[in-house]
Amino acid sequence: MRTASNPVLRGVSWAYIFVFRGIPVYTQLIFWGLVAVLYPVLGIGIPFGPQFVTFETGKLIGAFAAAVIGLGLNEGAYLAEIIRSGLESVDSGQPEAAKALGMKPSLILRRIIIPQAMRVIIPPLGNETIGMLKTTSLVLAVPFTLDLQFATNAIANRIYAPIPLLIVAAFWYLVMTSVLMVGQHYLERYYGRGFTTGGSKRRNRQAAINAAGTAHTNPSLEVEQ
């Protein structure tokens, strides 16, 4: 939407990113946790007129839903800018060349732009994913009682051992973030094929071309044909 030609779409996307990047995530989580106090009933109907269906907000938006909405809207604002920067990092000449070959816009996006943009998107996307995992420790503001930090705090308050339980929580966060780091490493290696710095860059690119199976390993065969 930020790159759209429609000014309404650009304005809406800018406002969304401005608000959710500017407000602390803890404040957002508190708001979503108290949304049932502000709006006890949600309804579907005619504005300033009769409502056809009504819902109790407390039942519709529980602690888990409030945590997901709060974290999702906050991270969406950051990821939108990461993805936009990745898409804009692709040289404009490549989509133009694909158009000259008669490729459709959807095919250009899927086969030309996204594979190259992912090489730029994956590193900051992985960092944001790991950051969001650690930010889940703030959902005690909702409060969401099944969160790791909330559970360890509850146990620590009951047995009067805060430091050992903090170490337990830190250990499990390290385990989960390590799994995500490994996944990020393999994704970066997959989308970085042909751009790796180890060894000869020309040899790596040629190996990627050969692996794709789109060209003969022996160029003289094409000349003879």
KOLVEXTOR-506917 format. One record per residue (C-alpha): x, y, z. Coordinates in steps of 0.05 Angstrom, whole numbers, padded with zeros to 5 digits, always signed. Layout:
# residues N
XYZ;...
END
This chain:
# residues 225
+00000+00000+00000;+00058+00047+00013;+00081+00039-00059;+00011+00044-00089;-00008+00101-00136;-00074+00111-00098;-00064+00167-00047;-00117+00138-00001;-00080+00071+00004;-00015+00107+00017;-00046+00151+00070;-00079+00093+00107;-00016+00051+00107;+00026+00111+00130;-00022+00124+00188;-00022+00051+00209;+00054+00047+00209;+00060+00115+00244;+00013+00096+00301;+00035+00025+00315;+00109+00040+00309;+00103+00101+00353;+00064+00072+00412;+00101+00025+00459;+00079-00048+00453;+00066-00052+00528;+00016+00005+00522;-00018-00029+00463;-00024-00094+00502;-00056-00058+00561;-00106-00025+00514;-00126-00091+00483;-00131-00122+00551;-00179-00067+00573;-00218-00062+00508;-00277-00098+00540;-00281-00041+00591;-00283+00012+00537;-00331-00026+00492;-00371-00078+00532;-00413-00097+00472;-00395-00102+00398;-00449-00104+00345;-00460-00111+00271;-00513-00065+00242;-00528+00003+00213;-00485+00060+00239;-00526+00102+00289;-00583+00054+00276;-00607-00015+00295;-00558-00071+00308;-00571-00140+00279;-00521-00181+00319;-00486-00163+00384;-00428-00196+00421;-00400-00188+00490;-00330-00161+00480;-00302-00199+00540;-00323-00265+00511;-00304-00248+00439;-00234-00220+00456;-00203-00262+00511;-00133-00257+00539;-00102-00299+00484;-00138-00261+00428;-00118-00194+00459;-00045-00216+00462;-00046-00240+00390;-00080-00177+00365;-00033-00131+00404;+00031-00165+00382;+00007-00177+00311;-00013-00104+00298;+00052-00079+00328;+00097-00126+00289;+00058-00117+00225;+00079-00044+00223;+00152-00062+00226;+00147-00121+00178;+00111-00078+00127;+00171-00031+00122;+00220-00090+00119;+00181-00122+00062;+00173-00056+00025;+00248-00043+00029;+00263-00113+00004;+00216-00106-00056;+00245-00038-00074;+00317-00066-00070;+00306-00105-00135;+00334-00067-00194;+00278-00035-00235;+00308-00059-00300;+00292-00132-00284;+00216-00123-00282;+00221-00081-00345;+00260-00136-00380;+00209-00188-00357;+00152-00144-00385;+00190-00141-00451;+00189-00218-00452;+00113-00217-00444;+00109-00239-00371;+00047-00220-00331;+00054-00175-00269;+00035-00231-00222;+00087-00277-00254;+00140-00222-00251;+00126-00213-00177;+00129-00287-00162;+00188-00308-00206;+00231-00245-00211;+00220-00196-00154;+00204-00239-00093;+00261-00289-00099;+00312-00232-00102;+00277-00190-00049;+00276-00248+00000;+00352-00244+00004;+00345-00174+00033;+00281-00189+00073;+00302-00252+00111;+00357-00223+00158;+00315-00166+00188;+00252-00210+00185;+00288-00262+00227;+00311-00209+00276;+00240-00183+00283;+00212-00253+00293;+00262-00267+00349;+00247-00199+00378;+00172-00213+00377;+00184-00280+00413;+00220-00243+00469;+00166-00189+00469;+00115-00242+00487;+00141-00235+00558;+00101-00169+00561;+00034-00203+00551;+00027-00206+00626;-00002-00137+00616;-00064-00169+00584;-00058-00214+00627;-00046-00279+00591;-00033-00332+00644;-00003-00385+00598;+00056-00342+00579;+00124-00368+00601;+00143-00305+00638;+00076-00300+00673;+00080-00374+00694;+00150-00368+00722;+00132-00304+00759;+00073-00338+00790;+00115-00397+00813;+00170-00350+00839;+00120-00311+00880;+00091-00374+00910;+00158-00406+00930;+00196-00341+00942;+00251-00358+00892;+00251-00304+00838;+00323-00311+00813;+00322-00386+00799;+00256-00379+00762;+00283-00321+00721;+00341-00366+00701;+00292-00420+00681;+00253-00370+00638;+00318-00344+00607;+00340-00415+00590;+00275-00432+00553;+00276-00366+00515;+00347-00382+00493;+00324-00451+00469;+00267-00422+00429;+00308-00365+00398;+00364-00415+00381;+00314-00456+00340;+00292-00393+00303;+00364-00373+00290;+00379-00440+00258;+00317-00433+00214;+00338-00363+00194;+00408-00388+00176;+00381-00440+00128;+00332-00391+00097;+00387-00341+00086;+00431-00394+00053;+00373-00417+00009;+00355-00348-00017;+00427-00326-00021;+00446-00378-00073;+00492-00346-00124;+00508-00288-00079;+00550-00322-00025;+00618-00293-00011;+00654-00359+00003;+00698-00382-00055;+00692-00356-00125;+00628-00316-00135;+00628-00334-00209;+00634-00408-00194;+00577-00404-00143;+00531-00369-00192;+00548-00420-00246;+00533-00476-00198;+00465-00445-00183;+00450-00440-00257;+00470-00513-00268;+00427-00535-00209;+00367-00500-00239;+00372-00543-00302;+00355-00486-00349;+00420-00488-00389;+00467-00539-00418;+00530-00553-00378;+00567-00554-00444;+00552-00489-00482;+00580-00518-00548;+00519-00563-00553;+00473-00503-00563;+00520-00475-00616;+00521-00541-00655;+00445-00546-00653;
END
